């Protein structure tokens, strides 16, 4: 027997299929099977109503971040024609609230990989070490040798180290940390650099200012905001933090899915001169601020 909720400003498809989460599959054209930690449920959307089985309404609201004020968030980041187009095309996309360990393991697995392979790796680890459909807890994860047998390659050692640190309480400690301290703490895990750390902060800890920079974000940010010129990941993150503000993570997710599915359209557009001037001026100010901050460090 399915329960349901009235939902506004929400798209189940955009939210699940935008690359932030890997533990879902389609049971049919409109029905998704979702696994979060030890919870399995089915969910589907019919217009403004969301139907679900085997979970409570409270769980659904929390997991899908239905408490986020999406109109206010998108107004804050809707600062140029590209972001406006991304928001319009993928309206209703929300940042999920994932389990910290499952999210950390997933994005460690994502290093130098792709979505189909990440999904397969996660399912293989679940089948080999988990109980039922639950992803293995840190203490249940297999040895490096057994993980390598699942074709995880060099990521096997990183996963073993991540499980060891998670078991020691690292992920619980991050809950009370600032975004900067949480990023530094996650980067203690071997193999975890800024991109993976920012993914975990955004998707598991709700730090909506985090701005993960991967291949697609690097590409689209350089094209739109740096006039096609090279810009370091650090510069891109710093720019995004100032330009998009406290909801930069939402901006990242909309730009990510937009760039993956409409790159030719983005590449064909020229930046209006007025927008170029504004963006260039902001980028210059961001760089000046960064240089001054470095100079003031003890």
N, C-alpha and C positions, 0 to 999 in steps of 0.2 A: 504494500500500500504506500503510495507516494504522498509526501507532504509537499507544501509549496509556500513560496513567499512572493509578495508583490515586490518587484525591483524596479528602480529607476536608474537611468544612466549606467547601464550595465550590459556588457556583451560577454556571454559565456565563451563563445568561440574565440573572440579576440584575446580574452584573458588567458585561456588555456593554451592557445596555439601560437603565442607570441615569442616562445623560446625561453621563458623564465622558469619553466617547470617541465619535468620530463616523465612524471609518473601518471600518465593518462593514456587512454586509447578509446577509439570509437567502438561502442557496442552496436551502433547502427548509425544511420545518417545524422540523426539529431541527438543521440544519447551518448554521453561520455561515461566511461568507467574511470574513477579517480582513486588513487591510493595516496594517503598522507600518513606517514608513520604507520601506526597499526590500525588505521581507519580506512575501510573500503566503502565506496558509495557510488551510486549512479546519479547523474544529474543531467537535466535538459532544460531548455528555455523555450517558452512559447510566448513571444511578445514581451509583455511586461510582467510575466510570471515565471518564476524559477521553480522547477520541480526536482525533488531529490528523495532518495531512499536510504535507509539504514544510518542516518545521522540526524542530529537535532538542528533546528533552525538556528540556534546559537552558534553551532559549529560552522554552518554554512556562512552566516554573516561574518564570522571572524576570519575564516579561511579566504573568502573572496573579497575581504576588505570592503564590505558593503556600507561600513560606517564612514569611509572616506568621502569627503565632500568633493566629488569629481568635478562639478561645474566650477567651484572655486579654485581647485588645483589647476585645471586646464586654462582658466582665465589668467592665472599667474605665469604660466609658461608660454602662452600663445603670443609670441613676440615678433613673429616674422611669417612670411608666406609659406615657408616650408613646414614649420611647426603647425601652422593653421591647417594646412592640407593633411598632415599626418593625423591630427586630432579629429578632423572631419571623417577621414577614411576609416579610422579605427576607434571611433567613439565607443565608450563603454569599457575599454581596456583598463583593468585595474591591477595594481601590484598585489600579488598573493602574499599571504603570511605562511611561510613554510617552516618546517621543523629545522632547527639549526644544524643538527648533525646530518640529517638527510641532505640538506641543502649544501653543506660544506663538502660532503663526500661527492655529491653530484658535480659540483663545480671544480673540485680537484680532478675528477674524471674528465672534465671538459677541456683540460689543458691540451692544446694542439689537437683538437678533435672536432667533431661535428655532431649535430643534433641526432641523426639516426644512430651513430655509433655510441654516443653518450647513453641514449635510451637503451640500447642493447646491452651495454656494459652494466648499467644499473639493474636491469632485469636478470642478467647472468649472476651478479653478486647476490641478488635476492634469492634466486633459485638455489644457489650453492650454500649460502650461509644463513639466510633469513628463516624466520618461522612463518609459514604460510606466505602471505603476500607482503609481509612487513620487511622493509629494508633492514639488514643486520645492524644491531646495535654496535657501538665501538668494540665492546668486548667479544662480540660474535664474529667480527670480520676475520677472514682467514689470513694466513701468513703471506709474505711477499711472494713466495714460490707458488702458492695456490692461486693468488691473484694474477700472477703472470700466466698461469695456465688458462685463465679466462680471457687472455689476449688484452690485458690492460697495460702491458709494456712497462715503460719507465714510471708510469703513474702508480704502479703497484707499491713501490716504496713510499711514495708520498701519501698514499691512502693508509698504509700501516702507521706511519708517523702521525697522520691526522687522527687516527683512531686512538693512538696512545695519548695524545695531548687532550683529546676530547674526554677520554676516560679519566684524566687527571683534573677535569673541571674547567678547562679553558673556555669552552663555549658558554657555560653558565656565568663565568666571570664577565664575559663581554656584555651581558645584558645591562649591567650598570655602568658601562664605560661610555665615554664620549665617542663620537664617530671617529675622530682621529686616533684615539687610544685603541678603539676596537679594531681599526684597520691594522695598526701596528701589532696588536696581539695576534690577529689571524695570520699575519705575515711571518710569525714565528714558525708556522707549519712549513716544513721544507717544500719547495715548489710553488708555494702560494705567493704571488706577486699582487700588485695593486688591483688588477682586473678581477681576479677571483675573490680577493678580500672585499671589494666593493659589491660584487654580486651577492655575497653572503650577507653583508650589512643591509643591502637593499631588500632582498627577498626573504630573509629569515628574521632580521631584527627591525625591520620597518624604518631604517634610517633613510628617509626619502630624499635626503640631499646627496647620497652616494651616486656617483656617475661612472659606472663601469665602462672602460674603453677597450673594445675588442676590434677585430678587423673591420667589421661593418661600421661601427661608430667612428673609428679613426677615419675611414674613407669618407663618410658623409659629413663629418664635422669639418674636415679639411676642404671639401668641395664647397660647402655652404658658407662656413664662417671664417675661412682663411684663404678665400679666393683661389682654391686649388693648390695652395702652397703647402709644403711640409710643415708639420707642427708636432712637437713631441706629445706623448700621452699626458705628461705632467701639465703641459701648457693647455691642452684640450680640457683636462679636468678642471683646471683653475678657471679657465674661461667659462665653462659650463656652470660652475658654482656661482660665479658673479652674474652671468647673463640670465640663467634660469632660476637661481635662488634656491629656496628651501625645498622645492619640488623638482630639483634637477633629475632625480631618479626617474620620475614619471616622464620627463622630457626624453631621457635616454631610451626608455622603452618604446615610446611612440616613434622616435627617430629610427630605432633599430628595426622594427618591423616594417616601417615605411621604406627604409633604404634597401632591405632585403627583397622586397616585392616590387619596388618601383624605381630601381636604380637608374635605368635608362631615362626615365622621365626627369629625375633629379639632375643627372649629368647634362641633359639637354638644355636646362634652364640657365639663363644668365642671372647674375645677381643685380637687381636694380641699383643704380648708382647711389641713391639716397640710402638704401639699406647697407650697401658696401661701406659707405662713409661711417655710418653709425657703428657697424660691427668692427671696422678697423680701429675706430677711436676707442671702443670698449676693450678690444684686444690689447691695444697699446697701454691703456690704463691698468689692465690686469697684469701685464708683464712688468710695468713699473712698480706696482704694489708688491709683486713677488720678489723683484730684485731688492727693494728696500727692506722687505722682511728678512731676506737672507743676510743683508748687511748688518742688521740689528741683532742677529743671533750671537749669543756669547761664544 
